[in-house]
Amino acid sequence: MGIAVKITGSRFSVGVLGTCNMDRWKGRVALVTGASVGIGAAIAKSLVQHGMKVIGCARNVEQIQKLAAECVSGGFSGTLIPYKCDLSVEDDMISMFSWIKVQHQGIDVCINNAGLALPEPLLSGKTSGWRTMMDVNVIALSVCTREAYQSMKERKIDDGHIININSICGHRVVNHADAHFYSASKYAVTALTEGLRQELREAKTHIRATCISPGLVETEFAYRLFSENPEIAVATYTSVKCLQAVDIANSVVYVLSAPPHVQIGDIEITPVEQSM
């Protein structure tokens, strides 16, 4: 299953776990889904800082364009390329991978970051909400994983990496009705990542698969989940000293910078003060 790392802390530093060596990724292509805000934006920015060519996709491509301009003005050695894509539509994803193949040959790193939670309890939730969560959190992740692997395989890329941004809710169920179906979708990500590792091993490839599971990260996530009761989101983020999006981006860099023979299977990263 690879190395499992559990991290607790309000901030995470790559240096804590090992020397960051991203040299082999300079100039190579990464896809980051859900790159417009929060964790996805932080990951995209960090990879550009390390010299990668990053395709950042989301429905709100304007925010990625702003981030791309910031990367240019910051003098980062890599490039951020915005791409508009609705991850609930398979044709959009297939078109995106076709475009990447034509414009950039293919991808070497796939960061499945996009995800959402809707307040749809098991006893009273709307089927449409459940389906939306499954479409984005599970199906889109699986489609991007499949297409990323095929892109690597046809170009004989044997050192690629697929990283799934999961959640602590993919390992234990929070006692909150609004999060139960979301937790189910994240438990699926845990199973899918391990299944992916097994299939990659059977395929005799050295492409790696990692699952990163954050606890409370101060982003727009809770505000979207509790859009009708924003005071709950405020209380959630003020209850403890939360992780920041950059902490998760740092964990992605740590995973990518590990030597090619090292598989970091799972990282759970939570605030010191958070209890589950």
C-alpha positions in Angstrom: 0.0 0.0 0.0 3.0 2.3 0.3 4.0 4.6 3.1 1.2 6.1 5.3 1.9 9.4 6.9 -0.2 11.1 9.5 0.5 14.8 10.2 -1.1 17.0 12.8 -0.3 20.7 12.9 -1.5 24.1 12.1 1.2 24.4 9.5 3.0 21.8 7.4 6.5 22.2 6.1 8.1 20.0 3.4 11.4 20.3 5.3 9.8 18.5 8.3 9.6 15.2 6.4 12.5 15.4 3.9 14.4 17.5 1.5 12.3 19.0 -1.3 13.7 17.9 -4.7 11.4 18.9 -7.5 14.1 19.2 -10.2 12.9 16.2 -12.2 9.4 17.8 -12.6 10.7 21.1 -14.1 9.1 21.7 -17.5 6.7 18.7 -17.1 2.9 18.9 -17.3 0.5 18.6 -14.4 -3.3 18.8 -14.4 -5.0 20.3 -11.3 -8.7 20.0 -11.2 -10.8 22.6 -9.2 -7.9 25.1 -9.6 -9.9 28.3 -9.3 -9.9 28.7 -5.5 -8.8 27.2 -2.2 -6.6 24.1 -2.2 -6.6 23.7 -5.9 -5.4 27.3 -6.5 -2.7 26.8 -3.9 -1.5 23.6 -5.4 -1.4 25.0 -9.0 0.6 28.1 -7.8 3.1 25.9 -5.9 3.7 23.6 -8.9 4.2 26.7 -11.1 6.7 28.0 -8.6 8.6 24.7 -9.0 8.8 25.1 -12.7 6.0 22.9 -13.9 3.6 23.6 -16.7 0.2 23.4 -15.0 -3.2 23.0 -16.6 -5.6 24.4 -14.1 -9.2 23.5 -14.8 -12.5 24.6 -13.3 -15.9 26.0 -14.4 -14.8 29.5 -13.2 -11.8 30.0 -15.5 -11.6 33.7 -14.8 -10.2 33.1 -11.4 -7.5 30.8 -12.8 -6.7 33.5 -15.4 -6.1 36.0 -12.5 -3.9 33.4 -10.7 -1.9 32.8 -14.0 -1.3 36.6 -14.2 0.0 36.6 -10.6 2.4 33.7 -11.5 3.7 35.7 -14.4 4.1 38.9 -12.4 5.8 36.9 -9.6 8.4 35.6 -12.0 7.7 32.0 -11.4 9.7 29.6 -13.6 6.6 27.5 -14.6 3.4 28.3 -16.4 -0.3 28.2 -15.4 -2.6 27.5 -18.3 -6.4 28.0 -17.5 -8.9 25.6 -19.0 -12.7 25.8 -18.6 -14.1 22.4 -17.8 -17.3 21.2 -16.2 -16.2 18.1 -14.3 -19.8 16.8 -14.0 -19.8 16.4 -17.8 -17.7 13.5 -19.2 -17.5 15.0 -22.7 -15.9 18.1 -21.2 -13.3 16.0 -19.5 -12.5 14.0 -22.6 -12.3 17.1 -24.7 -9.9 18.6 -22.2 -7.5 15.6 -22.3 -7.7 15.7 -26.1 -6.7 19.4 -26.1 -3.9 18.7 -23.7 -2.6 15.9 -26.0 -2.6 18.3 -29.0 -1.2 21.3 -27.2 1.2 19.7 -24.6 1.6 16.1 -25.7 0.0 14.8 -22.4 0.3 15.0 -18.7 2.8 13.6 -16.2 1.0 14.5 -13.0 -2.7 14.4 -12.3 -4.0 16.2 -9.1 -7.6 15.2 -8.6 -8.5 18.1 -6.3 -12.1 19.1 -7.3 -14.7 18.1 -4.9 -17.9 19.4 -3.2 -20.2 18.8 -0.4 -23.9 19.6 -0.4 -26.2 19.6 2.8 -28.2 16.6 1.8 -28.8 14.2 4.7 -29.5 10.5 4.2 -33.1 10.7 5.6 -34.2 13.9 3.8 -31.7 14.8 1.1 -32.4 15.4 -2.5 -31.3 12.7 -5.0 -30.1 15.4 -7.3 -27.7 16.6 -4.6 -26.4 13.1 -3.9 -25.9 12.5 -7.7 -24.0 15.8 -8.0 -21.6 14.8 -5.2 -21.0 11.4 -6.8 -20.5 12.9 -10.3 -17.8 15.3 -9.1 -16.2 13.5 -6.1 -16.1 10.0 -7.6 -16.9 9.8 -11.3 -14.9 12.9 -12.4 -11.9 11.7 -10.3 -12.1 8.3 -11.9 -12.4 9.6 -15.5 -9.5 12.0 -15.0 -7.5 9.1 -13.5 -8.2 6.8 -16.4 -7.4 9.4 -19.0 -4.3 10.5 -17.2 -3.0 7.0 -17.0 -3.8 6.4 -20.7 -1.9 9.6 -21.5 1.1 8.4 -19.6 1.0 4.9 -21.0 0.9 5.9 -24.7 3.9 8.2 -24.2 5.7 5.5 -22.1 5.8 7.7 -19.1 6.8 5.4 -16.2 7.4 7.9 -13.4 4.1 9.7 -13.5 2.0 10.5 -10.4 -1.7 10.6 -9.6 -2.7 12.4 -6.4 -6.2 12.3 -5.0 -7.1 15.1 -2.6 -9.4 13.2 -0.3 -10.7 14.2 3.2 -10.5 13.1 6.7 -14.2 12.3 6.1 -12.9 9.5 3.8 -11.6 7.7 6.9 -14.1 8.4 9.6 -17.7 9.5 9.6 -18.4 12.9 11.2 -21.5 13.0 13.4 -23.2 15.7 11.2 -26.2 14.7 9.0 -25.3 17.2 6.3 -21.9 15.5 5.8 -22.9 11.9 5.7 -23.3 11.5 1.9 -20.2 13.6 1.3 -18.3 11.2 3.7 -19.6 8.2 1.6 -18.2 9.8 -1.6 -14.8 10.4 0.2 -14.7 6.8 1.5 -15.1 5.9 -2.2 -11.9 8.0 -2.9 -10.0 6.0 -0.3 -11.0 2.7 -1.9 -10.4 4.0 -5.4 -6.9 5.2 -4.6 -5.9 1.8 -3.1 -7.6 0.0 -6.1 -5.6 2.3 -8.4 -2.3 1.3 -6.7 -3.1 -2.3 -7.1 -3.9 -2.0 -10.8 -0.8 0.1 -11.4 1.3 -2.6 -9.7 -0.4 -5.3 -11.8 0.4 -3.2 -15.0 4.1 -3.4 -14.0 4.4 0.4 -14.1 6.2 2.7 -11.7 3.4 5.4 -11.8 2.6 6.3 -8.3 -0.8 6.9 -6.5 -1.2 9.0 -3.4 -4.2 10.0 -1.3 -4.0 13.2 0.8 -6.7 13.6 3.4 -7.0 17.0 5.1 -9.0 17.9 8.1 -10.3 21.4 8.5 -8.8 23.8 5.9 -9.9 27.4 5.9 -11.2 27.8 2.4 -14.6 28.6 0.9 -15.6 25.0 1.3 -17.7 25.4 4.5 -19.3 28.6 3.2 -20.6 26.7 0.2 -21.8 23.7 2.3 -23.6 26.0 4.7 -24.6 28.7 2.2 -28.0 29.1 3.9 -26.4 29.3 7.3 -23.1 31.1 7.0 -22.8 31.5 10.7 -22.2 27.7 10.9 -19.2 28.1 8.5 -17.8 31.0 10.6 -18.1 28.9 13.8 -16.5 26.0 12.1 -13.4 27.9 11.0 -13.1 29.8 14.3 -13.4 26.7 16.5 -9.8 25.7 16.0 -6.6 27.0 14.3 -7.3 25.6 10.9 -5.0 24.4 8.2 -4.4 26.8 5.3 -4.6 25.8 1.6 -0.8 26.2 1.3 -0.3 23.4 3.9 -2.0 21.0 1.5 0.0 22.4 -1.4 3.2 21.7 0.6 2.1 18.1 1.2 1.7 17.7 -2.6 5.2 19.0 -3.1 6.5 16.6 -0.5 4.8 13.7 -2.2 6.1 14.6 -5.6 9.6 15.2 -4.4 10.0 11.8 -2.9 12.5 9.5 -4.8 10.9 7.6 -7.7 11.2 4.3 -5.8 9.2 5.6 -2.8 5.4 5.4 -2.8 3.7 7.6 -0.2 0.4 5.9 0.0 -1.7 8.1 2.3 -1.3 11.4 4.2 -3.8 12.5 6.8 -3.1 16.1 7.8 -5.2 17.8 10.5 -5.0 20.8 12.8 -3.5 20.0 16.2 -6.7 21.3 17.8 -9.1 19.3 15.7 -10.9 16.3 17.2 -12.8 13.8 15.1 
